[in-house]
Amino acid sequence: MSGPREDDQPLLSVRGLGKRYGDRIGCRDVSFDVWPGEVLAIVGESGSGKTTLLNCISTRLEPTTGAVRYRLRDGQERDLYEMSEAERRLLMRTDWGFVHQNPADGLRMSVSAGANVGERLMAVGQRHYGNIRGTAANWLERVEIAEDRIDDRPRDFSGGMRQRLQIARNLVTGPRLVFMDEPTGGLDVSVQARLLDLVRGLVADLGLAAIVVTHDLAVARLLSHRMIVMKDGAVIEAGLTDRVLDDPQAPYTQLLVSSILQV
């Protein structure tokens, strides 16, 4: 997989991030950067803190400690938690995407596939019905959904189709950063493979940065340039994906990799 575009400043910077739930630690002292065009995987077993971390850096959950800074399109770097709620909402509608593990959490199940994609376009100011419908149809085709399904509702789609529709809904506004929470979770192996190929192609074509949370090391290898490995809320290893998977240094990472190889 080709590396990120050359750029002298990170798109997202996380420093000393921590989240506590009373006495329980969700994540602690996490720091990393994400560069334009780069895909970062956050891997670990259930309960490792990876989803808590994702929710903190995507402003869905306020951290207890630390800072998350994002570089806007005008080059200005802002602390996400010093921005107003309205500014963060605008960011989530325009510059960011969020692909949920369960597509029903990221789609409106009661409106058509075309309307699901069109809503994001309307959120960024598009008003011409014909243009919106045409763009939606184009994006359905890009995610391998037949154009004649544009007026069908997601509840009539398979799990794999719903996930592809959710991806189209997120990417139609040309975001610069997409968060993905176990994007292949719950899908059959053959459906997973098609979806991963699709995601990898779109991320490369659009030059997106992405942060992918997964427990599946095969997903991490296929999609990401770099990865961080979490255990008990902390990062225990980080580096280029191929390096971490081919030559893991931390005993826990070695255990994760060897358990996959033995399956």
Disulfide bonds with the S-S distance in Angstrom:
none
